[in-house]
Amino acid sequence: MGFDRWSGSSATSPEMKTHLEPMEYDERNHSIAPSTRKLSLNAADLMRRNASAKLANPLAGISHAKLEEMGATYARKHHIGDEEDVRAFRKGAVLAQEPRRFAQVQGLTGMELDVLQKEFDNRWAQPKLMYIVIILCSTCAAVQGMDEAVVNGGQLFYRYQFGIDGQDPRSTWLTGLLNSAPYLCCAFIGCWLTTPFNKLFGRRGTIFLTCVFSALACFWQGFVNTWWHMFIARFFLGFGIGPKSATVPIYAAETSPPAIRGALVMQWQMWTAFGIFFGYVADLAFYSVPDPPGIVGLKWRLMMGSAMLPALIVIAFVFMCPESPRWYMSKNRHYKAYQSMVRLRYEKVQAARDVYYMHTLLEAEREIEANQGNPLLELVKVPRNRRAMIASEIVMFMQQFCGVNIIAYYSSQIFLDGGFSPISALTSSLGFGLVNWLFAIPAVYTIDTFGRRNLLLTTFPLMSICMFFTGFSFWIPKDTMHTTRVACISLGIYLFGVVYSPGEGPVPFTYSAEAYPLYVRTVGMSLATSTTWFFNFVLSITWPSLQAAFTTQGAFSWYAGWNIVGFFLVLLFMPETKGKTLEELDQVFSVPTHIHASYGLRQIPYFFRRYLLRQHAEPERLYDNEDTAEDKDLGYDDPESHTY
């Protein structure tokens, strides 16, 4: 049985008997219900479910006395501190089993109880060093965003200098290649260096090294004079972007207290958006810089080089932060792990709790890795994992093919094509960056309030409308209705940013991290990350040629069409995961694909009846434990998910 450590209750709710029983489809009620026949699971399925349950909480079901003994034994075995530290591990091991039930743990001091209570009453009351870690992670995200964004303005000018400013195929493909070079490196090399870099250099070392790569590459970009030299510099930038994008969220998760862990990891998207906005600020700031004697293109050189600034900030203070305790443990340096965690917590008992739980989780993972087969084959061969992989890959693919990065990377050129002056084009891009960042902030709230699936089903049609509106605005006559034309183009792009930020912005990585069972989650997330970088490369290399071949109206309509495709892919193949326990997720992804697809199609008439015709309509239940109260239904599914 799995255990939800932070809700203090069993992860298997009474209604969720389907986890241990075969499921049958009720044709009359269109729901999955427990079978009346008790059939035994095959050995492989039973082992997989036991693996997920063990990873959910390796300490479930152990008595407090035994846990105290285990904690003390661990501390003494690894020569961790003195008797005060051993006492912290005695109590910490008990707290690790059910953190919310700290009041039931005997022997805690009044100060320790106050601090443990504060973790839940005021979760952002953290030691100063924890805030430095938060600033580090936020600045790393800004590095990422600025690395991606400065080319938006720089390419307006370096294309002329490199002789690739025309509409011929050579010019359009080379423009796309220069823009996409970092993501080509990320997809095929950079992302796959994450594991070896982390093993060799640790989390801090990897962050330091990748920021050095980013700073050097940005500096390098400011000194190139040919398109192929720019390609090499930007390809090298991918070594800074790829491993950093995977390492920083891991570092945040491994150092932060569980009460703020989800919010801190979610902020990666928000601060990346801030970095994109700051990249547009730099483009605008250097627009008016004149060329001094002997230097051609100083303005775009400063634009491209300015992205090194946040990387230098990270380099300057990354080693002020402690190393990840989990990384120390992977190197069998348990006392160093404890010392690192003590610096990030108010009380030693908190540090001992989190360190001991990390230790038991690592031991469980090693045991499972020794018994499991090839994790890539597990993703494909096991139906439950395969359905999670399909859903994850859909949202990752659509994060790119919704078209957001054609705006992020090419908005200045798009505005220029729409009749804007260069300074107005850069200013309008700055406006998009601001909108994208500001509307990423409430996403931390909306993603857990409305659900992942409902957000996408709502925002995909709206993004499609915005794309059509923006593209069709280019048919407005430039000479006679110039003001109307530029206003409509800006409005369409800004509204797209408003809709994207709470939907396809935060959902894909959150959904992918939830959908996979714990024992294959690392492999699943690696696949998800490489997918998004690969299609980022495809999108950015093809846009100039697509725009030349289809016209701007047709190119925007192409991505508007993909948003419609995304709506139906989500409707048919993506179950809701909001608020589900691990066992409930097993039930959700055990529903056969054709049954969920049929269910999705039946939601369309329900939506029209209830929300357009205003008729009384009961939402359909797909799962046996689903609440069908109308006042809680959001229109598509998952009226009220269980608390995670």
MARKOL-683669 format. One record per residue: x, y, z of N, C-alpha, C, CB in turn. Coordinates in steps of 0.1 Angstrom, whole numbers, plus 5000, padded with zeros to 4 digits. Glycine has a CB too. Example, Ala and Ser with C-alpha at 12.3 -4.5 7.8 and 13.67 -1.06 7.14 Angstrom:
<sites>
513249435078512349555078513249675078511349555090;512849785071513749895071512950005079514149945057;
</sites>
This chain:
<sites>
500849885000500050005000500950125000499150005012;500650224991501350354991500850435003501150424978;501650545006501250635017501550775013501950595029;500550865015500751005012501351065025499451075008;502651085025503351135036502851265041504851145034;502451355032502251495036500751525039502751595026;499851425036498451445040498151365052497551405028;499151275056498951195068497951085067498651285079;497551045054496550945053497050845042495251005048;496450735042496850625033496550675019496050495036;497450645010497350684996496250604989498650674989;495950494995494850414988493550444996495150264988;492650514990491350554996490450434995490750674989;489450425004488550315004487850294990487450335014;487650404983486950394970487850334959486450524966;489150334962490050294951490450144951491350374953;489450064953489749924953490149874940488449844958;489849954930490249904916491749884914489750004906;492549944923493949924922494349784924494750014932;493649714932494049574935493049474929494149554950;492149524921491149444915491149464900489749454921;490749364892490649394877489449484875490449264870;489549564864488449654861487749614849489049794859;486449634849485549614838484849734834484549504841;484549754821483849874816482349844816484349904802;481649934823480249934824479650014812479749994837;479149934802478650004790477450094793478249904779;476650054802475350124805475750264812474450044814;476650254822476950384829478150454824477150354843;478850394814480150444808481150474819479750574801;481350374828482350394839483150274841481650434852;484250294847485150184851484750144865486650214849;484350024867483949974880484749854884482449954881;484849824897485549704902484849584897485749704917;485649484893485049364889484449284901486049274881;483449214899482849134910483749004912481449094907;484548974902485448854904486748904909485548784890;487348834919488648864924489648784916488748834939;490348844907491348774899492748824904491248804884;493748734904495048764909495848834898495748634913;496648934902497449004893498648914889498049134899;499148934876500248854873501448904880500448854857;502548824880503648854889504348984885504748744888;504449014871505049134867504349264871505249134852;502949254870502149374874502249394889500749354869;502249284896502249294911503649354915502149154917;504749314908506049374912506049524909507149294904;505449564897505549704893504749784903504949724879;503549734908502749804917503349814931501349744918;504049704935504749704947505949804947505249564951;506549814935507649914933507150054935508349894920;506050084929505450224930505050254944504250244921;504450154951504050174965505250194974503150054969;506250114971507450134980508150264978508450024977;508150314966508750444963507850554969509050464948;506550534969505650634975505950664989504150584973;506250564997506750585011507350455016505550625020;508750445016509350325020509150295035510850335017;508750395043508650385057507250345062509050505064;506350325052504950295056504850165064504050295044;503950175075503650045082504650005093503549935073;505750085095506750055105506450125118508150095100;506550055129506250115142507150235146506250005153;506750315155507550435159508850385166506750525168;508750285174509850235181510950185172509450125191;510450105162511350055152512050165144510649955142;511250265140511750385132512850455140510650475129;512650475153513650545162514950465162513150555176;514850335163515950245163516750255149515650105166;515950255138516550265125517250395123515450245114;516650505128517250635126518550645134516350745131;518550595146519850595154520950505148519550555168;520550395143521450305136522150365124520850175132;521250435116521750505104522750615108520650565097;522450695118523350805122524750745127522750885133;524650645135525950585141526750515130525650485152;526050445121526750375110527550475101525750295101;527050585099527650685090528450795098526650745081;528550775111529350865119528851005118530850855115;527551025120526951155118526851225132525551145112;527751325134527651405146527851335159526451475145;527251405169527251355183525951305187527751465193;525751285201524551225206523351315203524651195221;523551445202522451535199521951505184522851685200;522851475175522451445162521851305161523651455152;522351215169521651085169520251095174522450985178;520051175184518651195189517751265178518751285202;518351355170517651415159517251305149518451525152;518051215146517751105137516651015143518951035132;516750985156515650905162514250965159515850895177;514151095162512851165160512651185145512851295168;513651215138513451245124512951135116514751295118;513451005119512950885112511450865114513750765117;510950905126509550885129508750995121509250895144;509251115121508651225114508551205099509351355117;509651135094509651105079508551025075510951045076;508050935084506950845079505650925077506650745090;505251015086504051095085504351245090502851035093;504951325081505351455085504251545092505951535074;503051535087501951615092501551575106500751615083;501851455110501451405123502551425134501051255123;503251535133504351555142503951565156505051685138;502651605159502251625173502151485180500851695173;502051375172501951245178503351185181501251155169;504451255177505751205180506251255194506751255169;506551155202506951185216508351235217506651065225;508651325226509951365229510451485222510851255226;509651555214510051675207509951795216509151695194;510851885215510852005223509752105219512252065223;509452195227508552305223508952385211508252395235;510252415210510752485199510652405186512252525201;510952275187510852185175509352175170511352045178;508452165180507052155176506552285170506152135189;507052405175506652525169507152545154507252645177;508352495152508952505139508252415129510452475139;507952295134507252195125505852245122507152065132;505152315132503852365129503952485119503252415142;504952565120505152675111505352625096506352755115;505952505094506052455081504752445073506652315081;503652425080502352415074501552545075501652295080;501752615086500952745088501552855080500952775103;502852865078503452965071504652905063503953085080;504352845052505352755045506452835039504652685034;506352975037507353055031508253115042506853165023;508053075055508953115065510153025065508253125079;511253055058512352965057513653035061512452915042;514752965064516053025067516553105055517052915071;517353205058517853295048518553215037518853395054;519353115040520053045030519052975020520952935036;517952935025516952875016516452975006515752815024;516353105010515953205000517053234990515653335008;518353214994519453234985519353114974520853224992;518952994979518752884969517652924959518452754977;516552974965515453014956515853124946514253074965;516653224951517153324941518053264931517953434949;518953164935519753094925518953024915520652994933;517952954919517152874909516352974900516152784916;515853084905515153184897516153254887514553284906;517353284891518253344882518753254871519553394890;518853124875519153024864518053014854519352884871;516853024858515753024848515853144840514353014856;516153264846516253384838517453374828516553504848;518553304832519653284822519053214810520753204829;518353104813517753034802516853114793516852914808;515953194799515053274791515753384783514053344800;516753444789517553554782518353494770518453624791;518953374773519753304762518853284750520253174767;517553254752516653224741516153344734515553144746;516053464742515253574737516053684729514653634748;517353694733518153814727518253804712519453824733;518253674707518353664692517153724685518453514689;516053744692514853794686515153934680513753804696;515854014687516154144681517454144674516254254692;518454064678519754064672519654024657520653974679;518753924654518653884640518153984630517853754639;517454084635517054194626518254264619516254294634;519354254626520554334621521654244616521054414632;521954124622523054044618522753974605523453944628;521453954601521153894589521653974577519653874587;521554104578522154184567523654174566521754334569;524254174577525754164577526254034572526254194591;525453924574525853794570525353754556525353684580;524553844550524053824536523053724535525153784528;522153704546521053614546519753674549521353494556;519553804544518453874547517353864536518754024549;517553784526516553774516515453674519517153734503;514553654509513453554510513753424502512153614505;514953414497515353294490515553184499516653314481;515453054495515452934504516752934512515352814496;517952974506519152974514519053064526520353004505;518553184524518553284534517553244545518153414529;516353194541515353154552515853034560514053124545;516452934553516852814560518052844569517252704551;518952934565520152964573519753054585521153044565;518753144583518153224594517553124605517153324589;516853034600516252934609517252854616515252844602;518352814609519352724615520152804626520352684604;520452934624521153004634520253024646521453144629;518953044644518053054656517952924664516653104651;517952814656517652684663518852614667516852604653;520052664665521252584668521352544682522452674664;521052624692521152574706520252454709520852684716;519052454703518052354706518452224698516652394702;519152234687519652114681520652044690520352154667;521552124696522552074705521852014718523452184710;520752084723520052034735519451894732518952134739;518751884721517951764718518851644716517151784706;520051664710520851544706522051524715521251554692;522551634722523751614730523551674744524951694723;523151794745523051864758522251794769522552004756;521051754765520151694775520751564780518751674770;521451494772521951364775523251374783522251274763;523851494784524951514793524551544807525851634788;523251554810522851594824523351484834521351594824;523151364831523451254841524951254843522951124836;525851244832527251244835527751364842528051214822;527251484838527751604845527351604860527051724838;526151564863525751554877526551454885524251524878;526851344879527651244886529051294889527651114878;529651364879531051414881531151534889531551434867;530251634887530451764893529451804903530351864882;528351724905527351754915526351854909527951814928;525351884917524351984912524952124911523151984922;525552174921526152304920527252314909526852344934;528052214908529052214898528552214884529952094900;527452134882526752134869526152274866525652024868;525552334876524952464873526052564870524152514886;527152564878528352654875528852624861529452624886;529152504858529752474845528852514833529952324844;527552494834526652524823526452674822525252464826;526552744833526452894833527752954827526252954846;528952884829530152924823530052904807531352834828;529452784803529252764789528352874783528552624787;527252904790526353014785527053144784525153024795;527753184794528453314794529453314783529153344808;530253214781531253214770530653214757532153084772;529553134755528853134742528253274739527753024742;527653334749527053464746528153564743526253514758;529253564750530353654747530853624733531453634757;531053494730531453454716530653504705531553304716;529253504707528353544697528553694693526953534702;529053774703529353914700530553944691529453984713;531353834688532553864680532553784667533753824688;531453734662531453654650531253744638530353544650;531653704626531453784614530853704602532753844610;530553574604529953494594528853414600531053404587;527953364591526853284596527253154602525853264584;528353094596528752964601529452974614529652894591;530153094616530753114629529653144640531753244629;528653214637527453234646526853094649526453334640;526753014639526152874641526952804652526052794628;528252804650529052724660528952784674530552734655;528952914675528752984688527452944695528953134687;526352954687525052924692524852774695523952974683;525452694687525452544690526052514703526052464678;527252584706527852564718527052614730529252644718;526152714728525252764738524352654743524452874732;524052554734523152444738523752354750522952354726;525152354751525752284762525452354775527252274760;525152484775524752554787523252544790525152694786;522452534779520952534781520452394785520252584769;520952294778520352154780520552104794520952064771;521752084799521952024812521352114823523351994815;521452244822520952334832519452324833521352484829;518752304822517252304823516752174830516652294808;517552074830517151954838517751954852517751824831;518852014854519552014868518952104878520952044866;518552224874518052324883516752284890517852464876;515752234883514552184890514852064899513552134880;515851984896516251874905516851924917517251774898;517752024916518452084927517352154936519452184923;516452224930515352284938514552184946514452374929;514252074940513451974946514151904958512951874936;515451894956516251814966516651904978517451754959;516652034977517052114988515852184995517952224983;514752194988513552264994512752175003512752324983;512152235013511152165022509952115013510752245034;509352005017508251955009507152055008507751825014;506852135018505752225018505852325006505652295031;507052365002507152464991507752404979508052584996;508052274979508752214968508052224954508952064970;506752194954505952204942505952344936504552154944;505752444945505652584941507052634935505152674952;508152584942509452634938509752574924510452584948;509452444922509752384909508952454898509552234909;507652484902506752554892507252684888505352564898;508052754897508552884893509552894882509152954906;510052774879511052774867510452834855511452624864;509152794852508452854840508353004841507152784839;507953054853507653194855508953274853507053224869;510053224859511353304858511953284845512253264869;511753184838512153174824511453274816511853024818;510153294818509453404811509953534815507953394815;510453554827511053684831512353704823511353684846;513153594821514353604814514153644799515153474814;513053584793512653624780512353774779511453534775;511553814789511253954789512454044791510253984801;513454004799514654084801515454084788515454024813;515453974781516153964768515654074758516053824762;514254084758513654194750514054334755512154174749;514254344768514654474773516054504768514654474789;516954404768518254424763518354464748519154304766;517454394740517354424726516954574724516354334719;516054624732515554754730516554854736514254774738;517254824746518254914752519454944743518754854765;519854844735521054854726520654894712521854734726;519354924709518954944696519655074690517454964695;519855174698520355304693521855314694519655414700;522555214697523955224699524555234685524555094706;525355344682525955364669527255274667526355514667;527655254655528855184652530055274653528855114638;531055254662532255334662533155294651532955314676;534155374648535155334637535755204639536255444636;535755124629536354994629535454874634537554994637;534254904638533354804643532054814636533054814659;531554694630530354694622529354614631530554634608;528154664633527054594639527254584654527054454634;527754694661527954694675526654664683528554824680;525554724677524254704685523854564686523154784678;523854484675523454344676524554264684523254284663;525754304684526854234691526554254707528254284688;526154374710525854394725524554324729525654544727;523554314719522354244722522654094725521354254711;523454034716523753894718524653864730524453834705;525553954732526453934744525853964757527654024742;524854044757524254084770523653974778523154194768;523353864771522753744778523753684788522253644768;524953714787525953664796525753714810527353684791;525153834812525053894825524453814836524254024824;523153754834522653674845523453544847521253634842;524153494837524953374839526153414848525453324825;526753534846527853574855527353594869528453704850;526153634871525553654885525553514892524153714885;525053414884524953274890526353224893524253184880;527253244884528653194886529253254899529553234874;528853384902529453454913528953404927529053604912;527753344927527253304941526753164942526153404945;526853084931526352944932526952864943526552874919;528252894946528952814956528652864970530352804954;527852974971527353014984526252924989526853164984;525652854980524552764984525152624986523552754972;524552544995525052414998524752314986524352365011;525552214986525352104976524052034979526552014975;523451964970522351884972522651764981521751834959;521851754992522151645001521951504994521151645013;521051494985520851374978522051334970519551374969;522751434964523951404956525051354965524351534948;525151414977526151364986525851224990526151454999;524651184992524251054995524650954984522751044999;524350994972524750904961526250874960524250974947;527050964967528450944967528850884981529251074965;527850834989528050775002528750875012528950655000;528450995011528951105020527751155028529651215012;527351065037526151095045526251215055525650975052;527451225061527551335071527551465063528951315078;528151475051528151595044526651625039529051585031;525951525036524551545033523751605044523851415028;524051555056523351605068523751755071523651515080;525051775070525551915072524952015062527051925071;524751965050524152055040522752085043524251985026;521951975047520551995050520352085063519951865052;521252065073521152155085521252295082522252115095;522052335072522152475068520852525062523252495058;519952435057518752475050517452465058518652395037;517652425071516452405080516752475093516252255082;515652505100515752575112516252485123514352635116;515752355124516052265134516752145129514852235142;517552085137518251955133517251845130519351915143;516251845138515251735136514651735122514151735147;514451865117513951875103514951825093513552025100;516151855095517251805086517351655087518551875089;517351605099517451455100516251385094517451415115;515051445095513851385089514051375074512551475092;514451485068514551485053515651405048514651635048;516851405055517951325051517651175052519151365060;516951135063516650995065515650945055516150965079;514751035051513750995041514450975027512551085040;515351075024516051065012516850925011517051175010;517550895023518250775024517450645021518950755037;516250635027515450525025514850515011514250525035;514650635005514150634991515250594982513650774988;516450634984517550594976517750444977518850664980;517650384989517850244990516750164983517850205005;515550214984514450154977514650164962513050224980;515050274957515350284942516450194938515750434939;517450174945518550084941518049944941519750094951;517249904951516649774951515749744939515849744964;514949844936514049834924514849824911513049944924;515849914910516649914898517349774895517750024898;517649714906518349584905517349474900518949534918;516049494903515049394900514249424887514149374911;514249544883513549584871514249564858513049734872;513549554847514149534834514549674828513249464824;514749674815515049794808513949894810515349774793;514250014816513150114818512550164806513750224827;513350174795512750224782511750124777513850244772;512049994778511049884774509849894783511749754775;510049924796508949934805507950044801509449954820;508450144796507550254791506650214780508450374787;507250124771506550084759505649964761507450064747;506149864768505449734769504349734779506449634773;504449814790503449814800502349904796504049844814;501049864795499949944790499850074798498649874789;499850064812499650174820500750284818499650134835;501950234816503050334813503050384799504450264815;502550304790502450354776501450464775502150234767;500350444781499250554781499750684787497950504788;500550674798501150794804502150854795501850754818;502950774788503950824778503250894767504750714773;502150844762501450904751500851044755500250814746;500251044767499751174772500851274774498951144784;501951234780503051324782503651374769504151254791;503851284760504451324747503551424739504751204738;502151404741501251494734501451634740499751444736;501451654753501551784759502851844756501251784774;503951764756505251814753505451864738506351714756;504851784729504851814715504051944713504351704707;502951954719502052064717502552194723500652034721;503352174734503952294739504752374729504852264751;505352304720506052374709505152404697507252284704;504352304693503552324681502252404683503152194675;502052454695501052554697501452684691500652574712;502852694688503352814681503952924690502352874673;504052894703504553004712505953054708504452964726;506852964704508153004702508453074689509152884704;507553064680507653144668507553294672506653104657;506753314682506553454687507753494696505253474695;508153394704509253424713510553454706509453304723;510753384695512053394687511953494675512553254683;510753514670510653584657509753704658510253494646;509253744670508153844671508653974665507753864686;509954014667510354144662510254144646511754174666;510654034640510554024626509154024621511353904620;508253954629506853944625506254084626506153854635;506554164637506054294638506654384626506454354651;507854364623508454444612507754414599509954404611;507454284596506654244584505254304584506654094583;504754334596503454384598503354534595502854354611;504454594593504454744591504954824602503054784587;505554764612506054834623507454894619506154754636;507855004625509255044624510154954633509455194628;511454944630512354864639512154884654513754874635;512155014658512055044672510755004677512355194674;509655024669508354984674508254834675507255034664;508854764665508854614666509554564678509554554653;510654624682511354574694510454614707512754644695;509854724706509054764718507854674719508554914716;507254634708506054544708506454404713505454534694;507654364709508154234715508354244730509554204708;508854354735508954374749507554364756509554514752;506554414749505154404754504754264755504254484746;505054174745504754034746505453964757505053964732;506754004759507553944770506953974783508953984769;506454094785505854144798504554064800505554294798;503754054790502453974791502753834795501653984778;503653774788504053634790504553604804505153584780;505253704810505753684823504653714834506953784826;503953814832502953854842501853744843502253984839;501453684832500353584832500853444835499653584819;502253434837502753304842502653304857504253294837;502553424863502553424878501253354884502553564883;500053384879498853314885498753174881497653384880;499653124872499652984868499852894880500652954857;500652934890500852854902499552824908501852924911;498552914908497252894914496352814904496653024918;496252864892495252804883495552654880495252884870;496752614879497052474876496452374886498552454874;496452414899495952324909494452354912496752334921;493952454906492552494909491652434898492352644909;491952454885491152414874491552274868491252514863;492752224871493152104866493952114853491952014864;494752014850495652024838494852004826496751914839;493951904825493251874813492251994810492451744814;491552044820490552144818491252274812489852174830;492452304818493152424813493452414798494452444821;493952294794494352274780493152274771495152144778;492052214775490852204767490252344766489852114773;490452434775489952564774490852654766489752624788;492252644768493152734762493452694747494352744770;493452574743493752534729492852604719493752384727;491552604721490652674711490952824711489252654715;491252884723491553024724492853054717491553074739;493852974719495152994712494952984697496152894717;494152894692493852884678493153004673492952754676;492253064680491553184676492553294675490353224685;493453304685494453414685495353404673495253414698;495753284670496653254658495953294645497153114658;494753254644493953294631493853444631492553224631;493453504642493253654642494553724638492753694656;495653684644496953744641497353734626498053684650;497153604621497553584607496653664597497453434604;495353654600494353724591494553884592492953694595;495153934603495354074604496354124594495854104618;497154034588498054074578497354104565499153964576;496154064563495354104551494754244552494254004549;494854304564494454444565495354534557494354494580;494854624548495754704540496754784548494954794531;498054774544499054844551499054994549500454794547;498655034537498755174533497555254538498855184518;496355194537495155274540494655254555494055234531;495055144561494555104574495755064583493454994574;496855144582498055104589497855084604499155204586;497155184610497055184625496155054629496355304630;495155034622494254914625495054784623493054914616;495854784613496654664610497654634622497454674597;498454734626499454704636498754674649500354824637;497654744652496854724664496354584665495754824666;495754534654495254394654496354284655494454374641;497454314649498554214650499054204664499754254640;499254324670499654334684498654264694499954474689;497354294691496354244700496354084699494954294696;496454034687496353884686497553824693496353854671;498753874691499953814698499853834713501253884692;499453944718499353964732498353874738499054114736;497153864732496153774737496553624737494853784729;497353584727497953454727498853434739498753434714;499653534742500453524754499653504767501353644756;498553584768497653574780497153434781496553674778;496753374770496053244771497153134773495253214758;498253144766499353044767499853024781500453074758;500153134788500853134801500253044812500953274806;498953044814498452954824498052814819497153014830;498252784806497852654800499052574795496952674788;499452584783500552514777501952554783500552514762;501952664790503152704796503552614808503052854802;502752614819503252524830502752384830502652584843;501752354822501152214823502052104819499852214815;502752114807503451994802504451934812504252034790;505352014818506351954827505651904840507352054831;504651984845503951934857503251804854502852044861;502551794843501751674839502751554837500951694827;503851574830504751464828505351414841505851514818;505651504850506251454863505251374871506651574871;503951394869502851324877502451194870501651414878;502451194857501851084850502550944851501651114835;503850954851504650824852504650764866506050854847;504650634867504950574880506350604884504750424879;506550604897507850654902509050574897507850644917;508850444895510050364891510550384877509750214893;509750454869510150484855510150644853509350414845;509950714863509750864862510950934856509350924875;512150894860513350954855513450944840514550904862;513250814835513350794821512250864814513350644818;511050864819509950934813510251084812508750914820;510751144822511051284822512251324812511451344836;513151224811514251254801513651254787515351144802;512751154784512151154771511351284769511251024770;510551324779509751444778510651564775508951464790;511751584782512651694780513251694766513751694790;513751584762514351574748513251604737515051434746;512051554740510951584730510751734728509651514735;510651804739510351944738511452024732509952004752;512751984735513852054728513952024713515152014735;513651894710513751854696512651934687513451704694;511451944692510452014685510552164686509051974690;511252214696511652354697512652384685512352384710;513552294683514452304671513752304658515552184671;512752204656511952194644511252324641511052074645;510552374652509752494651510652614646509052524664;511752634653512552754651513352744637513552774662;513752634633514452624620513452634608515252494619;512252594610511352594598510552724596510352484600;510352804607509452924606509853024594509553004619;511053064593511353154581510953094568512853194581;511252974566510852904553509452884552511652774551;508752854563507352834563506652964560506852774577;507153074566506553204563506753244549507153304573;507853214543508153244529507253164519509553224525;507053034523506252944514504752964515506652804517;504252984528502852984531502253134531502552914544;503153234532502853364535502653374551501653424528;502753494556502553504571501153454575502753654575;500153484567498753444570498653294571497753504560;499253224561499253084561500053014572499653034547;501153074575502053024585501353024599503353094586;500753144602499953154615498853054615499553294617;498153044603497052944602497452804604496252964589;498652774600499252634602499252604617500652634596;499752694625499852664639498552684646500852764646;497652764640496252764645495552634644495452874638;495852564632495352434630495852334639495652394616;497152344643497752254652497152264666499252274653;496752384670496052404683494752334683495852554686;494052324671492752254671493052104672492052274657;494152054665494551914667494951884681495851884658;495651984688495951964702494751944711496852074707;493652024708492452014716491951874715491452114711;491851814703491251684702492251574707490951654687;493551594706494451494712494251494727495951534708;494151614734493951614748492651554752494051764753;491551594744490251544747490151384747489251594737;490851324737490751184735491751104743490951154721;492951154745494051074750494751114763495151054740;494351224769494951284781494051284793495451424778;494151184802493351184814493851294824493451054821;492951334833493251434843494151374854491951494849;495151444859495951394870495951484882497351384865;495251594882495251684893494751624906494351814890;495551634916495051584929494951434931493751644932;495451354922495351214922496551154931495351154908;496251054939497250984945497950884935496750904958;499050824939499650724930498750614926500950674937;497950564936497150454933495950494924496550394946;495450614926494450674917494950694903493850804922;496250734902496850744888496950614881498150814889;497250504889497250374883495850334877497650264894;494850374884493450344879493250424867492450374890;493550554867493250644856493950594843493750784859;495250564844495950514832495750364829497450544834;494950294837494650164834493350154825494350084846;492650264823491550274814491950254800490750404816;491450154793491950134779491750264770491150024772;492650284761492750404753491450434746493850404743;490850324740489650344732488450384740489250214724;488450344753487350374762487450524766487350284775;488650574769488850714772488550804760490250734778;488950754749488650834736487150854734489350774724;486450744736484950744735484350834745484350604736;484850834757484450914768484651064764485150884781;485851094759486151234755485151284744487551244749;484851204734483951244724482551274730483851144713;482151194739480851214745480751344754480451094754;481951394758481851524765481551644757483251544771;481651634744481351744735479851784735481751714721;478951684733477551724734477151764748476651604730;477751704758477451744772477851894774478251654782;478951934769479352074771478352164764480752094765;477952134752477052214744475652224752476852164730;475252114757473952114764473952194776473551964767;475052184784475052244797475452394796475952174806;476452424788477052564789476452654778478452554788;476052594766475552674756474052684756476052624742;473352564757471952554757471352574771471452424752;472252574782471852594796470852494800471252734797;471052374796470152264800470752194812469852164789;469852124820470352044831470951914825469152014841;472251894829472951774823473851724834473651804810;473851594837474751534847476051504839474051414853;477151534845478451494839478651344840479651574845;479251294830479451144830480551104839479751094816;480450994846481450944854482250834847480950884867;483550854845484450754839484950654849485550824831;485250704861485850624872484850604883487150694877;484950494889483950454899483950544911484350314904;485050614914485050704926484850854923486450694933;484450884910484351024906483051084911484351024891;483251214916482151294921481451354909482651404931;480151354908479351404897478551524900478551304891;478751584912478051704915478251814905478451754929;477051864900477151964889477852094893475752004884;477652134905478252254909479852254910477752304922;480352124909481852114910482352084897482152004920;481552054887482152014874482552134866481051944866;483652124859484252234852483952224837485752234853;483152124833482752124819483252014811483052254813;484451964815485051864807485151734815486451904802;485851734826485951614834486551654848486751504827;486751544856487451564869486751674877488851584867;485451654881484851764888485551804901483451724891;485951704909486651734921487551624924485551754933;488851654922489851544924490151524939491151584916;490651414942491051384956492251464959491351234957;492451494972493551564977494851484976493351614991;495851534971497051464969497851454982498051524959;
</sites>
